[in-house]
């Protein structure tokens, strides 16, 4: 049986220096895990805030229009 354990930590950093400090701290933590779990690895991704898009806001319930289904004969 194979298992994958994931730990998610959301971090807010004011700048790249603070982000690097968090990354170093987490890297030390992962290194300590490797004594028990040698395949442990860390992936860090930058997550950007989404801006609200007022163009896609639906003001109220809308009726869906029917969509045709195309059938293709196979064989």
C-alpha positions as CSV (number, residue, x, y, z in Angstrom):
1,X,0.0,0.0,0.0
2,X,1.3,3.5,-0.9
3,X,0.3,6.6,1.0
4,X,1.0,10.3,0.5
5,X,0.8,12.7,3.4
6,X,0.6,16.4,2.6
7,X,1.1,19.3,5.0
8,X,-0.3,22.6,3.8
9,X,1.0,25.8,5.4
10,X,-0.2,29.2,4.1
11,X,2.3,31.9,4.8
12,X,2.0,35.7,4.3
13,X,5.3,37.5,3.8
14,X,5.8,41.2,3.4
15,X,8.8,40.8,1.0
16,X,11.2,38.3,-0.5
17,X,13.5,38.5,2.5
18,X,10.8,37.4,4.9
19,X,9.7,34.7,2.5
20,X,13.2,33.4,2.4
21,X,13.3,33.2,6.2
22,X,10.1,31.1,6.2
23,X,11.5,28.9,3.4
24,X,14.7,28.3,5.4
25,X,12.8,27.5,8.5
26,X,10.6,25.0,6.6
27,X,13.7,23.5,4.9
28,X,15.2,22.7,8.3
29,X,12.0,21.1,9.4
30,X,11.9,18.9,6.3
31,X,15.5,17.9,6.9
32,X,14.6,16.7,10.3
33,X,11.7,14.7,8.9
34,X,14.1,12.9,6.5
35,X,15.6,10.9,9.3
36,X,12.3,9.1,9.6
37,X,11.0,9.6,6.1
38,X,13.9,9.8,3.6
39,X,11.7,10.7,0.6
40,X,10.2,13.8,2.3
41,X,10.4,16.8,0.0
42,X,9.2,20.4,0.1
43,X,7.6,22.3,-2.7
44,X,6.9,26.0,-2.3
45,X,4.7,28.0,-4.7
46,X,3.9,31.6,-4.8
47,X,0.1,32.2,-4.5
48,X,-1.2,35.4,-5.8
49,X,-4.4,37.1,-4.6
50,X,-7.2,37.1,-7.1
51,X,-8.7,40.4,-7.9
52,X,-12.5,40.6,-7.9
53,X,-13.7,40.6,-11.5
54,X,-16.9,42.7,-11.7
55,X,-17.5,41.7,-15.3
56,X,-18.4,38.1,-14.5
57,X,-20.8,38.8,-11.6
58,X,-24.3,37.4,-12.2
59,X,-26.9,39.8,-10.9
60,X,-29.6,37.2,-10.4
61,X,-30.9,33.9,-11.5
62,X,-30.7,33.4,-15.2
63,X,-32.4,30.9,-17.4
64,X,-30.0,28.4,-19.1
65,X,-30.4,28.0,-22.8
66,X,-30.6,24.5,-24.2
67,X,-27.4,23.1,-25.8
68,X,-27.5,20.6,-28.6
69,X,-25.8,17.3,-28.3
70,X,-23.7,16.1,-31.3
71,X,-23.7,12.3,-31.7
72,X,-21.0,10.6,-33.8
73,X,-21.3,7.1,-35.1
74,X,-18.2,5.0,-34.3
75,X,-17.3,1.8,-36.2
